[in-house]
Amino acid sequence: MSWYEELDVWTADYLPDMAYEKDVPLRRYTSFRIGGAARRMAFPRSGEELVLLVSRALELGAHPFVLGNGTNVLFPDEGVDRLVISTREMNRVCRGANENEIIAECGASMANMAVFAQKEGLSGLEFAHGIPGSVGGGVTMNAGAYGGELAQVIESVTVLFPDEGVRTLNAGEMAFSYRHSLLTERPEAVVLRAAFRLQPGKPEEIRKKMDELMARRKASQPLEYPSAGSTFKRPEGYYAAALIDQCGLKGLTVGGAQVSEKHAGFVINRGSAACADVTALMAEIQRRVKAQTGVELEPEVRVIK
């Protein structure tokens, strides 16, 4: 019996109320709108379901991949022979037990978390309002924008380490740096939820700041096209978008993928891009920037096999 046939039986027995689907087109679940089918896809509703599911999937050799909002990933056109676990049902945000604290599950969008904080009169997440990712992915990569990053406001993170169990780490233990954390080096680890320590503020002033940042984002970024956001990390001492622009690469196209003419840091899907188009374009950008400037660009987008 194949791993997925065994998993079909197990989920029916142990997680009968969890949404569980076969041969799911991953383009529906990624911001690039690219990707073939996942052999199986599951939608746990709680940390307990997620922990059970990951444990059993590992035992069966299902190579589980936990997917948040799909904003920094690219799946191959031929799909993946593995279990993809979507956290979109784990999207609760609430006040924490401590003063000025909120708790967000891994599948909550950072935008919704920022709006929740604003309505509660809590400041510190304004920068996150326009970031399209989920809390789990954002915490893992220390997402940020406009001078803010999650490391500045995280109090603790509850993580599933498949070989160790569930642990709660404080901000210091997370070893945050630019677009990096302890979990970046532990791809098997899964964020379950995070606690954020914020500051009191006036809801109307917080809203105004969020609106200002969103207006800046809309004015400078190609939000009308599918993309994964910033394609490359910021090299030390440089800006990836500035280097790409300096090399005259705006508008460079491979198949349906293109370097945005609005913002050189974005590779966009013009409507018919394949995974191979995007990866070929990324490689060409890296090659030309290296040749012309000597700077090596590191992808921020993860290509999942």
N, C-alpha and C positions, 0 to 999 in steps of 0.2 A: 504493500500500500504506500502511495506517495505521501510526502509530508503534508500536502494540502488536503488530501483525503482524510488523513488522520486528524488534522486540525478541524476539518468540517464536523467530524463526529464529536470531537472534544468540545468545541464551542456550543454545539447543539445541546450537549449534556450539562456543561458547567456555566455557560454564559448565554442562555437561551434568549434573553431579552436584549442582548447587545446587537446592534446592526452589524451585519457581516455579509460581504458581497464577493462575488467571483468575477474575475476578468474585468477589472474596473479601469477605464481610460484615465490615466493620471493627468492628462492635460486639463481635466476638469478641476484639479486640485492644486495647480501650480500657477503662479502669477505670470509665467512665461507662456502659458497655454500650449505647452509642448509635452509630449510623452506618450508612450504606448501604454499597454495595460499592465496592471499589477495582477499577479496570479490570484492573490486574495487581498482583501482590504477590510479592516475592522475599525469600529468606531466606539471605543470604550467610553463610558460615561463618568468614570470615577478613577481615582488613583488606585483603588483596590482592584478594579477590573484590569487596569493597565498592567499592574504588577503581575497578576495571574497570567495574563495573556503573553507578556514578554517571556516569562519563565517557561511556559509550555512551548512557545514558538522556538525558543532556543534549544529545548530538549529535542524537538522534532527536526531541527536543521532548517527552519523556515527563514533564517536570516532576517529577523524583523527590522524594519526601518520605521522610526517614529517621525511622522510628518506633521508640522504645524500648519501655518498658512501657506506653505509652499513658495515662499518669496525668495529664498536664496538657493534653490535647488533646481537641477535640470535632470530629467529622466530621459533615457534613450528611447528612440522611436519604436524599437522592437519590444519595449516593455521590460519588466523585471520579473524573474522567477523567484519571488520572495513575498513575504507578508509585509504589507504597508499598513501601519497603524496611524490613523488620523486622530488628532487630539481635539478636533473641532467641537465635540460634545462636552469637553472638559473646559468650560469657558467662564466659570463663575469668578466674580470679583466681589469682595466684601471688606468691611472694616475689620481690622485685627483687634486683638485683645489689648495691645499697647496703644498709648496715645499717639495720634497722627500716623497710625500704621494701617496699611491695606494689604490684603492677601489676594493673590491672583493665581488661578490654576494655569497650567502650562498652555492650554489651548485658547485662553483669552487673547483677543487681539490687543496689541499695545495701544491702538487708537481707542478702543473701548475702555481700557484700563485708565487712560489719561482722562477721558470724559467722566468716568466714575469719580476719580480723584477731584476733578474740577467741581462737580456737583456737591461733593462733600466738603468743599472749601479747603482742599489740600493741594499745596503747590510743590513742584519738583519734577513733574512728569510732562510739563508742557511740550518739551522737545519731542516726546514720543508720540504725540497726537497724529503726525503724518507718516510715521513709520509703519509699513504695511504688515510686518511680521507678527508672530505670536509671542507670548511671554516666554515660552520654553526656548524657542530659537533665539529670541532676543537676549535672554540671560546667558545662554551658551556662548554667544559671540560678542557679548557686551555691546549690544546695539546702541547707536547714538546718532545725534544730528544736531547741528547748530549749537555746538559747544556743550551739549549735554550728553550723558551716557548713563546706562543703567547702573554701572558700578557706583555712581555718586549717590544713589538712593536705595540700593539693596541692603536689607538687613540680614536676611538669611535665605537659603535656597534648599528645598527638600528634593533629594535626588535618589533615583533608583540606580544603584550599581549592581548589575546582574550577579557579579561574583561576591558582593559584600552585603547586599540587601539595601534597605532604605536608610539614608543618612541625611541629617540636616546640617548644612555647612554655613558658617557665618561668612560675611563679606571678605574677611581676610583670608580665610581658607580657600575662597574661590580664585585667588591669584589673578585678579582682573588686570588687564592691560588693554591697549588699543585693539579692538575687535577680537579679543582673546580672553579666555578664562581657562581654569583647570579643565573644564569639560571639553574644550576644543581638542585637548589631547586624549580625551576619553570618549570616543564616538559611540561606545556601547552604553554610556550613561544616559539616563533619561530624566530631565527635569519634570517633577510632578507639580510643584507650586513654588511660589516665591513670596517673601514678605518685603514690603517697601516702607521705609521710614521717611515721611514727608514733612513739610512745614505748613503751618496754618496760613491761609491766604483768603482773599476775598474772591468768591466765585466769579464775579463779573470781570475782575482784573486778570484772573487766570484764563478765563475764556478769551479775553482780548489778546493775550499773548499767544494762545493757541491759534487763534484766527490769523494773527500776523505771520506766524511761522508757516501755516498752511498756505497762505497767499504767496509767500516767497517760494515755497515748494512748487506750487502750480505754475508760477511764472518762469521757473528755471528748469523744470524737469518734464520729460515727455510722458506725462501720466495718461495720455490718451492711447498709448500703445502698451501691449503686454511686455513686461520685462521682469528682470529679477532685481531691479534697483541698481545700486552701484555694482558694476561688474568686477572691478578690481579694488583691492585694499589700497589704502594710501601709503605710498612708499615713504620711508623716513626722510623728511626734509623736502618732500614734493607733494603735489596733488596729482593723482592718476589722471583725472579729467584734463588738467592743464597740459600734461605731457602728451596725451593722446591728441589734443587739439593742436598743440605745438608741432606735432608730426604731420598735421594736415589730414587726419583720419576721419574727421566728421563726414558722414555720408558713405563711408566705405561699406560695401555690401557683399555678402556671400549668400546666395540663394535668397531666402526670405528674411535673413537676419541683417541688421544694419546698425552701424554706429550712429546714434541719434545726432541729428543736426542741431538739436536744441541744447543737448547736454552730452558732451563727449564721453562722460563717464558711464553712460548707459548704452548697452546693446539692446535693441528692441526687436520684437517680432512684428514684421510688417503685415502679418496675416497668414503666411503660409510657411513660416520657418520650421525646419526640422532641427532636431538636436545636433545633427552633424553640421548644419549651417552655423549654428551658434558656436560650437567648439572650434570649428575651422576659423571663424572670424576672430574669436578670442586669441587663438594661437598666432594669427597674422598680426593682430594688434601688439601682442607681446614681442614678436619678432622685430617689427618695425620700430617700436619704442626702444628696444634694446640696442638696435643698430644705430639709431639716430641720437640717442641720449645716454646710452650706457646703463640705463636704469631697468631693472627687472621688475615687471609687474606681477604681483601674486593675485590669482583669482580670489574673489570673495564668493563667487558662485560655486557650489559643490555639484559635481557631476556624479550622479548615483548610478551604480551598475546593478 
